Amino acid sequence: MLFFLQQTKTLWWLFLASIALAIGFQLATPFTGGALLDVSTTLAAPEDLLQAMSAPQKRAHLWITVLLNVPFPFAYGGLFLGLCLRHGGRFALYLAAPAFLVIPVDMIENAVQVIALLGNETLLPAKAYLTPAKFLLFYAAAIVAIGSLSISLGLRVLRKFTR
């Protein structure tokens, strides 16, 4: 599985899937009233947002979560994981840790969100911890993946010029 994620073709497909899903979010968000529970980082914000949504907006948000937000962590997480593994050298497994961890954190946040959108808001306070953790891991994984790719490409260019 780890070798599969490092392949050029796989990385391109994960990149394209991430872009397509991000565009999907942009196109679908107006159906929820213009805001998603995914970006609420305080305890009160998701509860207030959920209370302000109409039944059709909640239903739209539920479908967005299930159809877009469930595959999204696998797309961007797989991309970051594959880039770290491919370009991280002997530290690849350590560098890939944030990319590996962001996937289950995002999926747990999605599960809490679906449960809340179905009417049971008892787990919603967990989003106050899950959402910031998700964003921290996402940005760390993105920085490490882009950094390892940049360093790898930079070293490749240097090797070509020093031959």
DSSP file (Angstrom, degrees, kcal/mol; ACC not computed):
  #  RESIDUE AA STRUCTURE BP1 BP2  ACC     N-H-->O    O-->H-N    N-H-->O    O-->H-N    TCO  KAPPA ALPHA  PHI   PSI    X-CA   Y-CA   Z-CA
    1    1 A M     >        0   0    0      0, 0.0     4,-1.8     0, 0.0     5,-0.1   0.000 360.0 360.0 360.0 -43.1    0.0    0.0    0.0
    2    2 A L  H  >  +     0   0    0      1,-0.2     4,-0.8     2,-0.2    83,-0.1   0.880 360.0  50.4 -65.2 -36.2    2.8    2.4    0.9
    3    3 A F  H >> S+     0   0    0      1,-0.2     3,-0.8     2,-0.2     4,-0.6   0.902 106.9  55.4 -65.7 -40.1    4.5    1.7   -2.4
    4    4 A F  H >4 S+     0   0    0      1,-0.2     3,-0.9     2,-0.2     6,-0.2   0.886 104.2  53.6 -58.8 -41.0    1.2    2.3   -4.3
    5    5 A L  H 3< S+     0   0    0     -4,-1.8    -1,-0.2     1,-0.2    -2,-0.2   0.730 104.6  56.4 -67.7 -21.7    0.9    5.8   -2.7
    6    6 A Q  H << S+     0   0    0     -4,-0.8    -1,-0.2    -3,-0.8    -2,-0.2   0.607  80.9 110.0 -86.1 -12.9    4.4    6.8   -3.9
    7    7 A Q  S <X S-     0   0    0     -3,-0.9     4,-2.6    -4,-0.6     5,-0.2  -0.360  73.1-128.3 -69.4 142.8    3.7    6.1   -7.6
    8    8 A T  H  > S+     0   0    0      1,-0.2     4,-2.4     2,-0.2     5,-0.2   0.905 108.5  51.2 -56.8 -46.0    3.6    9.1   -9.9
    9    9 A K  H  > S+     0   0    0      1,-0.2     4,-2.3     2,-0.2    -1,-0.2   0.909 110.9  48.4 -60.5 -43.2    0.2    8.0  -11.4
   10   10 A T  H  > S+     0   0    0     -6,-0.2     4,-2.7     2,-0.2     5,-0.2   0.917 109.9  51.8 -63.6 -44.7   -1.3    7.6   -8.0
   11   11 A L  H  X S+     0   0    0     -4,-2.6     4,-2.3     1,-0.2    -1,-0.2   0.903 110.3  48.8 -60.8 -41.4    0.0   11.0   -6.8
   12   12 A W  H  X S+     0   0    0     -4,-2.4     4,-2.7     2,-0.2    -1,-0.2   0.916 111.5  49.1 -64.7 -42.7   -1.6   12.7   -9.8
   13   13 A W  H  X S+     0   0    0     -4,-2.3     4,-2.5     2,-0.2    -2,-0.2   0.905 112.3  48.2 -64.0 -40.7   -4.9   10.9   -9.3
   14   14 A L  H  X S+     0   0    0     -4,-2.7     4,-2.3     2,-0.2    -1,-0.2   0.891 111.7  50.4 -65.7 -39.1   -4.9   11.9   -5.6
   15   15 A F  H  X S+     0   0    0     -4,-2.3     4,-2.3    -5,-0.2    -2,-0.2   0.944 112.8  45.5 -62.0 -48.7   -4.1   15.5   -6.6
   16   16 A L  H  X S+     0   0    0     -4,-2.7     4,-2.7     1,-0.2    -2,-0.2   0.882 112.5  51.2 -64.1 -38.6   -6.9   15.7   -9.1
   17   17 A A  H  X S+     0   0    0     -4,-2.5     4,-2.6     2,-0.2     5,-0.2   0.904 109.5  50.7 -64.4 -41.2   -9.3   14.1   -6.7
   18   18 A S  H  X S+     0   0    0     -4,-2.3     4,-2.3     2,-0.2    -2,-0.2   0.923 112.8  45.8 -62.2 -44.3   -8.4   16.6   -4.0
   19   19 A I  H  X S+     0   0    0     -4,-2.3     4,-2.4     2,-0.2    -2,-0.2   0.932 113.2  49.4 -64.0 -46.3   -8.9   19.5   -6.5
   20   20 A A  H  X S+     0   0    0     -4,-2.7     4,-2.2     1,-0.2    -2,-0.2   0.905 112.9  47.0 -61.6 -42.6  -12.2   18.0   -7.7
   21   21 A L  H  X S+     0   0    0     -4,-2.6     4,-2.2     2,-0.2    -1,-0.2   0.892 110.4  52.4 -67.1 -39.2  -13.5   17.6   -4.2
   22   22 A A  H  X S+     0   0    0     -4,-2.3     4,-1.8     2,-0.2    -2,-0.2   0.903 110.7  47.7 -62.7 -40.5  -12.5   21.1   -3.2
   23   23 A I  H  X S+     0   0    0     -4,-2.4     4,-2.3     1,-0.2    -2,-0.2   0.897 108.3  56.0 -65.0 -39.9  -14.4   22.5   -6.2
   24   24 A G  H  X S+     0   0    0     -4,-2.2     4,-2.3     1,-0.2    -2,-0.2   0.896 105.2  51.6 -58.1 -41.6  -17.3   20.3   -5.1
   25   25 A F  H  X S+     0   0    0     -4,-2.2     4,-2.3     1,-0.2    -1,-0.2   0.923 109.3  50.3 -60.1 -44.5  -17.3   21.9   -1.7
   26   26 A Q  H  < S+     0   0    0     -4,-1.8    -2,-0.2     1,-0.2    -1,-0.2   0.884 114.5  43.7 -62.9 -39.0  -17.3   25.4   -3.3
   27   27 A L  H  < S+     0   0    0     -4,-2.3    -1,-0.2     1,-0.2    -2,-0.2   0.829 119.5  41.4 -75.2 -32.4  -20.3   24.5   -5.5
   28   28 A A  H >< S+     0   0    0     -4,-2.3     3,-1.7    -5,-0.2     4,-0.4   0.729  91.7  82.2 -90.3 -23.7  -22.3   22.7   -2.8
   29   29 A T  G ><>S+     0   0    0     -4,-2.3     3,-2.2     1,-0.3     5,-1.6   0.841  81.7  63.8 -56.0 -39.2  -21.7   25.1    0.2
   30   30 A P  G > 5S+     0   0    0      0, 0.0     3,-1.3     0, 0.0    -1,-0.3   0.794  92.8  65.4 -57.0 -25.3  -24.5   27.6   -0.8
   31   31 A F  G < 5S+     0   0    0     -3,-1.7    29,-0.2     1,-0.3    30,-0.2   0.672  98.4  53.7 -70.7 -15.1  -27.0   24.8   -0.3
   32   32 A T  G < 5S-     0   0    0     -3,-2.2    -1,-0.3    -4,-0.4     3,-0.2   0.379 131.9 -90.1 -95.7   2.9  -26.2   24.7    3.4
   33   33 A G  T < 5S-     0   0    0     -3,-1.3    -2,-0.1    -4,-0.3    -4,-0.1   0.487  76.9 -64.2  97.2   4.9  -26.8   28.4    3.8
   34   34 A G  S   <S+     0   0    0     -5,-1.6     2,-0.3     1,-0.2    -1,-0.1   0.409 113.4  81.4 102.0  -0.5  -23.2   29.3    3.1
   35   35 A A        -     0   0    0     -6,-0.3     2,-0.3    -3,-0.2    -1,-0.2  -0.992  56.8-150.9-139.9 146.9  -21.4   27.7    6.0
   36   36 A L    >   -     0   0    0     -2,-0.3     3,-1.1     1,-0.1     4,-0.2  -0.872  22.2-131.3-113.6 148.3  -20.1   24.2    6.8
   37   37 A L  G >  S+     0   0    0     -2,-0.3     3,-1.3     1,-0.2    -1,-0.1   0.719  97.8  79.1 -66.0 -20.4  -19.7   22.7   10.2
   38   38 A D  G 3  S+     0   0    0      1,-0.3    -1,-0.2     8,-0.0    72,-0.0   0.743  92.7  46.7 -62.4 -25.6  -16.2   21.6    9.2
   39   39 A V  G <  S+     0   0    0     -3,-1.1     2,-0.6     7,-0.0    -1,-0.3   0.418  81.2 110.5-102.2   2.2  -14.6   25.0    9.7
   40   40 A S    <   +     0   0    0     -3,-1.3    91,-0.2    -4,-0.2    -3,-0.0  -0.676  37.6 174.9 -79.8 119.8  -16.1   25.8   13.1
   41   41 A T        +     0   0    0     -2,-0.6     2,-0.2    90,-0.1    -1,-0.1   0.465  52.7  71.9-108.8  -2.3  -13.3   25.8   15.7
   42   42 A T  S    S-     0   0    0      1,-0.1    87,-0.1    89,-0.1    89,-0.0  -0.696  84.0-116.0-108.7 167.4  -15.1   26.9   18.9
   43   43 A L  S  > S+     0   0    0     -2,-0.2     4,-0.8     1,-0.2    84,-0.1   0.900 112.3  42.6 -67.7 -41.9  -17.6   25.0   21.0
   44   44 A A  H  > S+     0   0    0      1,-0.2     4,-2.9     2,-0.1     5,-0.3   0.823 100.1  71.4 -77.1 -31.4  -20.5   27.4   20.4
   45   45 A A  H  > S+     0   0    0      1,-0.2     4,-2.6     2,-0.2     5,-0.2   0.906  99.7  42.6 -58.3 -50.2  -20.0   27.9   16.6
   46   46 A P  H  > S+     0   0    0      0, 0.0     4,-2.5     0, 0.0    -1,-0.2   0.896 116.1  49.7 -66.2 -35.5  -21.1   24.5   15.3
   47   47 A E  H  X S+     0   0    0     -4,-0.8     4,-2.2     2,-0.2    -2,-0.2   0.932 113.7  45.1 -66.2 -44.3  -24.1   24.4   17.7
   48   48 A D  H  X S+     0   0    0     -4,-2.9     4,-1.8     2,-0.2    -1,-0.2   0.917 114.2  49.4 -63.9 -43.2  -25.2   27.9   16.7
   49   49 A L  H  X S+     0   0    0     -4,-2.6     4,-0.8    -5,-0.3    -2,-0.2   0.908 111.2  49.1 -62.5 -43.1  -24.7   27.1   13.0
   50   50 A L  H >< S+     0   0    0     -4,-2.5     3,-0.7     1,-0.2    -1,-0.2   0.895 110.6  50.4 -64.5 -40.9  -26.7   23.8   13.3
   51   51 A Q  H 3< S+     0   0    0     -4,-2.2    -1,-0.2     1,-0.2    -2,-0.2   0.830 108.4  53.4 -66.1 -31.7  -29.5   25.6   15.1
   52   52 A A  H 3< S+     0   0    0     -4,-1.8    -1,-0.2    -5,-0.2     2,-0.2   0.637  91.1  96.5 -79.3 -14.0  -29.6   28.3   12.4
   53   53 A M    <<  -     0   0    0     -4,-0.8     2,-0.1    -3,-0.7   -20,-0.1  -0.526  69.7-134.0 -80.6 141.8  -30.0   25.7    9.6
   54   54 A S     >  -     0   0    0     -2,-0.2     4,-2.4   -22,-0.1     5,-0.2  -0.368  33.9 -98.7 -79.4 169.7  -33.3   24.7    8.1
   55   55 A A  H  > S+     0   0    0      1,-0.2     4,-2.3     2,-0.2     5,-0.2   0.907 125.0  49.0 -60.3 -43.5  -34.2   21.1    7.5
   56   56 A P  H  > S+     0   0    0      0, 0.0     4,-2.4     0, 0.0    -1,-0.2   0.874 110.9  51.1 -65.1 -33.6  -33.3   21.2    3.8
   57   57 A Q  H  > S+     0   0    0      2,-0.2     4,-2.5     1,-0.2    -2,-0.2   0.904 110.3  48.7 -67.9 -40.3  -30.0   22.9    4.7
   58   58 A K  H  X S+     0   0    0     -4,-2.4     4,-2.5     2,-0.2    -1,-0.2   0.907 111.7  49.9 -63.5 -41.2  -29.2   20.2    7.2
   59   59 A R  H  X S+     0   0    0     -4,-2.3     4,-2.1     2,-0.2    -2,-0.2   0.911 111.4  48.4 -64.0 -42.1  -30.0   17.5    4.6
   60   60 A A  H  X S+     0   0    0     -4,-2.4     4,-2.5   -29,-0.2    -2,-0.2   0.915 111.6  50.0 -62.5 -42.5  -27.8   19.2    2.1
   61   61 A H  H  X S+     0   0    0     -4,-2.5     4,-2.6     1,-0.2    -2,-0.2   0.892 108.0  53.7 -63.6 -39.5  -25.0   19.4    4.6
   62   62 A L  H  X S+     0   0    0     -4,-2.5     4,-2.5     2,-0.2    -1,-0.2   0.927 110.9  45.6 -60.3 -45.3  -25.4   15.7    5.4
   63   63 A W  H  X S+     0   0    0     -4,-2.1     4,-3.0     2,-0.2     5,-0.4   0.881 111.7  51.9 -67.0 -38.1  -25.1   14.8    1.7
   64   64 A I  H  X>S+     0   0    0     -4,-2.5     4,-2.3     2,-0.2     5,-2.0   0.923 111.5  47.8 -62.4 -43.3  -22.1   17.1    1.4
   65   65 A T  I  <>S+     0   0    0     -4,-2.6     5,-1.0     3,-0.2    -2,-0.2   0.933 117.6  40.9 -62.5 -46.4  -20.4   15.4    4.4
   66   66 A V  I  <5S+     0   0    0     -4,-2.5    -2,-0.2     3,-0.2    -1,-0.2   0.919 125.1  33.4 -70.8 -44.0  -21.1   11.9    3.1
   67   67 A L  I  <5S+     0   0    0     -4,-3.0    -3,-0.2    -5,-0.2    -2,-0.2   0.796 136.2  15.6 -87.5 -29.1  -20.3   12.4   -0.6
   68   68 A L  I  X5S+     0   0    0     -4,-2.3     4,-1.5    -5,-0.4    -3,-0.2   0.789 123.6  49.0-110.8 -44.9  -17.5   15.0   -0.4
   69   69 A N  I  4<S+     0   0    0     -5,-2.0    -3,-0.2     1,-0.2    -4,-0.2   0.723 106.6  56.0 -79.2 -20.4  -16.1   15.2    3.1
   70   70 A V  T  ><S+     0   0    0     -5,-1.0     4,-0.6    -6,-0.3    -1,-0.2   0.940 114.5  36.9 -75.6 -46.9  -15.7   11.4    3.6
   71   71 A P  H  > S+     0   0    0      0, 0.0     4,-2.0     0, 0.0     3,-0.3   0.766 102.4  77.7 -74.6 -20.7  -13.5   10.9    0.5
   72   72 A F  H  X S+     0   0    0     -4,-1.5     4,-2.6     1,-0.2     5,-0.5   0.898  90.9  49.5 -58.6 -46.4  -11.6   14.2    0.9
   73   73 A P  H  > S+     0   0    0      0, 0.0     4,-1.8     0, 0.0     5,-0.4   0.854 111.2  51.0 -62.6 -31.5   -9.3   13.1    3.8
   74   74 A F  H  X S+     0   0    0     -4,-0.6     4,-1.5    -3,-0.3    -2,-0.2   0.874 113.1  46.5 -70.2 -35.4   -8.3   10.0    1.8
   75   75 A A  H  X S+     0   0    0     -4,-2.0     4,-2.0     2,-0.2   -57,-0.2   0.983 123.3  30.0 -70.4 -58.5   -7.6   12.2   -1.2
   76   76 A Y  H  X S+     0   0    0     -4,-2.6     4,-2.7     2,-0.2     5,-0.2   0.894 123.1  50.2 -72.2 -36.8   -5.5   15.0    0.4
   77   77 A G  H  X S+     0   0    0     -4,-1.8     4,-2.7    -5,-0.5    -3,-0.2   0.917 112.1  47.6 -65.0 -42.7   -4.2   12.7    3.1
   78   78 A G  H  X S+     0   0    0     -4,-1.5     4,-2.9    -5,-0.4    -1,-0.2   0.890 112.1  50.9 -63.6 -39.4   -3.1   10.1    0.6
   79   79 A L  H  X S+     0   0    0     -4,-2.0     4,-2.5     2,-0.2    -2,-0.2   0.954 114.0  42.5 -62.4 -50.7   -1.5   12.8   -1.5
   80   80 A F  H  X S+     0   0    0     -4,-2.7     4,-2.3     2,-0.2    -2,-0.2   0.904 115.8  50.1 -63.5 -40.8    0.5   14.2    1.4
   81   81 A L  H  X S+     0   0    0     -4,-2.7     4,-2.6    -5,-0.2     5,-0.2   0.937 111.8  47.6 -62.2 -47.6    1.4   10.7    2.6
   82   82 A G  H  X S+     0   0    0     -4,-2.9     4,-2.4     1,-0.2     5,-0.2   0.894 111.7  50.0 -62.3 -41.4    2.6    9.7   -0.8
   83   83 A L  H  X S+     0   0    0     -4,-2.5     4,-2.5     2,-0.2    -1,-0.2   0.915 112.6  47.2 -63.8 -42.6    4.7   12.8   -1.3
   84   84 A C  H  X S+     0   0    0     -4,-2.3     4,-1.7     1,-0.2    -2,-0.2   0.926 114.6  46.3 -64.7 -43.9    6.3   12.4    2.1
   85   85 A L  H  < S+     0   0    0     -4,-2.6     4,-0.2    -5,-0.2    -2,-0.2   0.879 117.0  44.1 -66.7 -37.1    7.0    8.7    1.5
   86   86 A R  H  < S+     0   0    0     -4,-2.4    -2,-0.2    -5,-0.2    -1,-0.2   0.881 129.2  23.3 -75.5 -38.2    8.4    9.3   -2.0
   87   87 A H  H  < S+     0   0    0     -4,-2.5    -2,-0.2    -5,-0.2    -1,-0.2   0.362  99.5  87.0-113.0   4.4   10.5   12.3   -1.2
   88   88 A G  S >< S-     0   0    0     -4,-1.7     3,-1.5     1,-0.2    -1,-0.1   0.558  70.3-160.6 -85.4  -7.6   11.2   12.0    2.5
   89   89 A G  G >   -     0   0    0      1,-0.3     3,-1.6    -4,-0.2    -1,-0.2  -0.337  66.3 -14.5  64.5-143.0   14.3    9.8    2.2
   90   90 A R  G 3  S+     0   0    0      1,-0.3    -1,-0.3     2,-0.1     3,-0.2   0.634 141.9  53.5 -72.4 -11.9   15.3    7.9    5.3
   91   91 A F  G <> S+     0   0    0     -3,-1.5     4,-2.8     1,-0.2     3,-0.5   0.253  74.9 114.4 -99.9  10.8   13.0   10.1    7.4
   92   92 A A  H <> S+     0   0    0     -3,-1.6     4,-1.9     1,-0.3    -1,-0.2   0.859  73.1  49.6 -54.7 -44.9   10.0    9.4    5.2
   93   93 A L  H  4 S+     0   0    0     -3,-0.2     4,-0.3     1,-0.2    -1,-0.3   0.880 114.3  45.6 -65.8 -35.9    7.9    7.5    7.8
   94   94 A Y  H >4 S+     0   0    0     -3,-0.5     3,-1.1     1,-0.2    -2,-0.2   0.907 112.9  49.8 -70.7 -41.5    8.5   10.2   10.4
   95   95 A L  H 3< S+     0   0    0     -4,-2.8     4,-0.4     1,-0.2    -2,-0.2   0.807 107.6  55.7 -66.3 -29.0    7.7   13.0    8.0
   96   96 A A  T 3X S+     0   0    0     -4,-1.9     4,-2.4    -5,-0.3    -1,-0.2   0.545  79.6  96.4 -81.1  -7.0    4.5   11.2    6.9
   97   97 A A  H <> S+     0   0    0     -3,-1.1     4,-2.5    -4,-0.3     5,-0.2   0.898  83.0  47.5 -55.1 -48.1    3.1   11.0   10.5
   98   98 A P  H  > S+     0   0    0      0, 0.0     4,-2.2     0, 0.0    -1,-0.2   0.907 113.2  49.5 -61.3 -37.9    0.9   14.2   10.3
   99   99 A A  H  > S+     0   0    0     -4,-0.4     4,-0.7     1,-0.2    -2,-0.2   0.877 112.8  47.5 -66.0 -37.2   -0.5   13.0    6.9
  100  100 A F  H  < S+     0   0    0     -4,-2.4     3,-0.3     1,-0.2    -1,-0.2   0.888 115.3  45.1 -69.8 -39.1   -1.2    9.6    8.4
  101  101 A L  H  X S+     0   0    0     -4,-2.5     4,-1.6    -5,-0.2    -2,-0.2   0.792 101.5  65.0 -77.7 -29.5   -2.9   11.0   11.5
  102  102 A V  H  X S+     0   0    0     -4,-2.2     4,-2.5    -5,-0.2     5,-0.2   0.825  93.6  63.2 -66.2 -29.4   -5.0   13.6    9.8
  103  103 A I  H  X S+     0   0    0     -4,-0.7     4,-2.2    -3,-0.3    -1,-0.2   0.964 107.4  38.2 -63.6 -54.2   -7.1   11.0    8.0
  104  104 A P  H  > S+     0   0    0      0, 0.0     4,-2.5     0, 0.0     5,-0.2   0.879 115.9  53.8 -66.9 -33.6   -8.6    9.3   11.1
  105  105 A V  H  X S+     0   0    0     -4,-1.6     4,-2.2     2,-0.2    -2,-0.2   0.941 111.6  45.0 -63.0 -45.4   -9.0   12.7   12.9
  106  106 A D  H  X S+     0   0    0     -4,-2.5     4,-2.3     1,-0.2    -1,-0.2   0.887 112.7  51.5 -64.8 -38.8  -11.0   14.1    9.9
  107  107 A M  H  X S+     0   0    0     -4,-2.2     4,-2.2    -5,-0.2    -1,-0.2   0.884 109.4  49.2 -67.3 -37.8  -13.0   10.9    9.6
  108  108 A I  H  X S+     0   0    0     -4,-2.5     4,-2.4     2,-0.2    -2,-0.2   0.914 110.8  50.9 -65.7 -41.7  -14.0   11.0   13.3
  109  109 A E  H  X S+     0   0    0     -4,-2.2     4,-2.2     1,-0.2    -2,-0.2   0.911 109.5  51.1 -60.5 -41.2  -14.9   14.7   12.9
  110  110 A N  H  X S+     0   0    0     -4,-2.3     4,-2.7     2,-0.2    -2,-0.2   0.902 108.8  50.8 -62.2 -41.2  -17.1   13.6    9.9
  111  111 A A  H  X S+     0   0    0     -4,-2.2     4,-2.5     2,-0.2    -2,-0.2   0.921 110.3  48.8 -63.2 -44.1  -18.8   11.0   12.0
  112  112 A V  H  X S+     0   0    0     -4,-2.4     4,-2.2     1,-0.2    -1,-0.2   0.902 112.2  50.4 -60.0 -40.9  -19.6   13.5   14.8
  113  113 A Q  H  X S+     0   0    0     -4,-2.2     4,-2.8     2,-0.2    -2,-0.2   0.921 109.8  48.3 -64.9 -46.2  -20.9   15.8   12.1
  114  114 A V  H  X S+     0   0    0     -4,-2.7     4,-1.6     2,-0.2    -2,-0.2   0.920 111.6  50.6 -62.0 -44.0  -23.2   13.2   10.5
  115  115 A I  H  <>S+     0   0    0     -4,-2.5     5,-2.1     1,-0.2     4,-0.2   0.914 112.7  46.7 -60.3 -42.9  -24.5   12.2   13.9
  116  116 A A  H ><5S+     0   0    0     -4,-2.2     3,-1.5     1,-0.2    -2,-0.2   0.907 110.4  51.8 -66.0 -42.2  -25.3   15.8   14.8
  117  117 A L  H 3<5S+     0   0    0     -4,-2.8    -1,-0.2     1,-0.3    -2,-0.2   0.754 104.4  58.1 -67.7 -23.0  -26.9   16.5   11.4
  118  118 A L  T 3<5S-     0   0    0     -4,-1.6    -1,-0.3    -5,-0.2    -2,-0.2   0.491 131.0 -92.5 -83.4  -3.8  -29.1   13.4   12.0
  119  119 A G  T < 5S+     0   0    0     -3,-1.5     2,-0.8    -4,-0.2    -3,-0.2   0.331  94.8 109.0 116.4  -8.2  -30.4   15.1   15.2
  120  120 A N      < +     0   0    0     -5,-2.1     3,-0.4     1,-0.1    -2,-0.2  -0.860  33.2 171.4-104.9 102.9  -28.2   13.8   18.0
  121  121 A E    >   +     0   0    0     -2,-0.8     3,-0.9     1,-0.2    -1,-0.1   0.258  46.7 104.9 -95.2  11.6  -26.0   16.8   19.1
  122  122 A T  T 3  S+     0   0    0      1,-0.3    -1,-0.2     2,-0.1     4,-0.1   0.820  84.9  43.3 -65.1 -30.7  -24.5   15.1   22.2
  123  123 A L  T >  S+     0   0    0     -3,-0.4     3,-2.0     1,-0.2     4,-0.4   0.534  86.0  97.8 -90.2  -6.6  -21.1   14.5   20.5
  124  124 A L  G X  S+     0   0    0     -3,-0.9     3,-1.9     1,-0.3     4,-0.4   0.812  70.9  65.8 -56.6 -34.9  -21.0   18.0   18.9
  125  125 A P  G >  S+     0   0    0      0, 0.0     3,-1.5     0, 0.0     4,-0.3   0.771  87.7  71.0 -59.2 -22.3  -18.8   19.5   21.6
  126  126 A A  G X> S+     0   0    0     -3,-2.0     4,-2.7     1,-0.3     3,-1.7   0.772  83.1  71.1 -63.3 -24.4  -16.0   17.1   20.5
  127  127 A K  H <> S+     0   0    0     -3,-1.9     4,-2.1    -4,-0.4    -1,-0.3   0.773  82.1  70.9 -63.6 -24.5  -15.7   19.2   17.4
  128  128 A A  H <4 S+     0   0    0     -3,-1.5    -1,-0.3    -4,-0.4    -2,-0.2   0.765 114.1  26.7 -62.1 -23.3  -14.1   22.0   19.5
  129  129 A Y  H <> S+     0   0    0     -3,-1.7     4,-1.8    -4,-0.3    -2,-0.2   0.757 120.9  53.4-103.8 -39.1  -11.1   19.6   19.8
  130  130 A L  H  X S+     0   0    0     -4,-2.7     4,-2.8     2,-0.2    -3,-0.2   0.913 105.8  51.8 -67.1 -43.9  -11.3   17.6   16.5
  131  131 A T  H  X S+     0   0    0     -4,-2.1     4,-2.5     2,-0.2     5,-0.2   0.941 112.3  43.6 -65.0 -48.3  -11.5   20.6   14.1
  132  132 A P  H  > S+     0   0    0      0, 0.0     4,-2.6     0, 0.0    -1,-0.2   0.898 115.1  51.1 -62.5 -36.7   -8.4   22.4   15.4
  133  133 A A  H  X S+     0   0    0     -4,-1.8     4,-2.6     2,-0.2     5,-0.2   0.913 109.9  50.3 -63.9 -41.1   -6.5   19.1   15.6
  134  134 A K  H  X S+     0   0    0     -4,-2.8     4,-2.9     2,-0.2    -1,-0.2   0.941 112.6  45.6 -61.1 -48.1   -7.6   18.4   12.0
  135  135 A F  H  X S+     0   0    0     -4,-2.5     4,-2.8     2,-0.2     5,-0.3   0.900 112.4  51.1 -65.3 -40.0   -6.4   21.8   10.7
  136  136 A L  H  X S+     0   0    0     -4,-2.6     4,-2.3    -5,-0.2    -1,-0.2   0.946 115.1  42.4 -60.4 -48.4   -3.1   21.5   12.7
  137  137 A L  H  X S+     0   0    0     -4,-2.6     4,-2.8     2,-0.2    -2,-0.2   0.890 113.8  52.9 -66.3 -39.2   -2.4   18.1   11.2
  138  138 A F  H  X S+     0   0    0     -4,-2.9     4,-2.6    -5,-0.2    -2,-0.2   0.957 113.1  42.2 -60.5 -51.7   -3.6   19.2    7.7
  139  139 A Y  H  X S+     0   0    0     -4,-2.8     4,-2.5     2,-0.2     5,-0.2   0.888 115.4  50.2 -66.5 -38.0   -1.3   22.2    7.6
  140  140 A A  H  X S+     0   0    0     -4,-2.3     4,-2.5    -5,-0.3     5,-0.2   0.934 112.8  46.8 -63.1 -45.1    1.6   20.3    9.1
  141  141 A A  H  X S+     0   0    0     -4,-2.8     4,-2.7     1,-0.2     5,-0.2   0.902 113.1  49.2 -63.8 -41.0    1.2   17.5    6.6
  142  142 A A  H  X S+     0   0    0     -4,-2.6     4,-2.7    -5,-0.2     5,-0.3   0.926 112.8  46.7 -64.3 -44.8    0.9   20.0    3.7
  143  143 A I  H  X S+     0   0    0     -4,-2.5     4,-2.6     2,-0.2    -2,-0.2   0.926 115.5  45.3 -64.1 -45.0    4.0   21.9    4.8
  144  144 A V  H  X S+     0   0    0     -4,-2.5     4,-2.9    -5,-0.2     5,-0.2   0.917 115.1  47.6 -66.0 -43.0    6.0   18.7    5.3
  145  145 A A  H  X S+     0   0    0     -4,-2.7     4,-2.2    -5,-0.2    -2,-0.2   0.943 116.8  41.9 -64.8 -47.4    4.8   17.2    1.9
  146  146 A I  H  X S+     0   0    0     -4,-2.7     4,-2.6    -5,-0.2    -2,-0.2   0.888 116.0  51.2 -67.3 -37.8    5.5   20.3   -0.1
  147  147 A G  H  X S+     0   0    0     -4,-2.6     4,-2.7    -5,-0.3     5,-0.2   0.923 111.1  46.2 -64.3 -44.9    8.8   20.8    1.8
  148  148 A S  H  X S+     0   0    0     -4,-2.9     4,-2.2     1,-0.2    -2,-0.2   0.889 114.0  49.3 -67.8 -36.7   10.0   17.3    1.1
  149  149 A L  H  X S+     0   0    0     -4,-2.2     4,-2.6    -5,-0.2     5,-0.2   0.927 112.9  47.5 -63.9 -44.7    9.0   17.6   -2.5
  150  150 A S  H  X S+     0   0    0     -4,-2.6     4,-2.7     2,-0.2    -2,-0.2   0.917 113.3  46.7 -63.9 -45.1   10.8   20.9   -2.9
  151  151 A I  H  X S+     0   0    0     -4,-2.7     4,-2.7     2,-0.2     5,-0.2   0.919 113.0  50.1 -64.1 -43.2   14.0   19.7   -1.2
  152  152 A S  H  X S+     0   0    0     -4,-2.2     4,-2.0    -5,-0.2    -2,-0.2   0.928 113.9  44.2 -61.6 -45.6   14.0   16.6   -3.3
  153  153 A L  H  X S+     0   0    0     -4,-2.6     4,-2.2     2,-0.2    -2,-0.2   0.895 113.0  52.3 -66.7 -38.9   13.5   18.5   -6.6
  154  154 A G  H  X S+     0   0    0     -4,-2.7     4,-2.3    -5,-0.2    -2,-0.2   0.911 110.5  47.4 -62.5 -43.1   16.1   21.1   -5.5
  155  155 A L  H  X S+     0   0    0     -4,-2.7     4,-2.4     2,-0.2    -1,-0.2   0.871 109.7  53.8 -65.8 -36.9   18.6   18.3   -4.8
  156  156 A R  H  X S+     0   0    0     -4,-2.0     4,-1.6    -5,-0.2    -2,-0.2   0.911 110.0  47.0 -63.6 -42.3   17.9   16.7   -8.1
  157  157 A V  H  X S+     0   0    0     -4,-2.2     4,-1.7     2,-0.2    -2,-0.2   0.912 111.3  51.5 -65.6 -42.8   18.5   20.0   -9.9
  158  158 A L  H  X S+     0   0    0     -4,-2.3     4,-1.4     1,-0.2    -2,-0.2   0.901 107.8  52.6 -60.5 -41.7   21.8   20.5   -8.0
  159  159 A R  H  < S+     0   0    0     -4,-2.4     4,-0.4     1,-0.2    -1,-0.2   0.873 107.4  52.2 -62.7 -36.8   23.0   17.0   -8.9
  160  160 A K  H >< S+     0   0    0     -4,-1.6     3,-0.6     1,-0.2    -1,-0.2   0.880 112.5  44.7 -66.7 -37.5   22.4   17.7  -12.6
  161  161 A F  H 3< S+     0   0    0     -4,-1.7    -1,-0.2     1,-0.2    -2,-0.2   0.673 110.4  54.0 -82.2 -17.0   24.4   20.9  -12.5
  162  162 A T  T 3<        0   0    0     -4,-1.4    -1,-0.2     1,-0.2    -2,-0.2   0.369 360.0 360.0 -98.9   6.3   27.3   19.4  -10.5
  163  163 A R    <         0   0    0     -3,-0.6    -1,-0.2    -4,-0.4    -2,-0.1   0.484 360.0 360.0 -78.5 360.0   28.0   16.5  -12.8
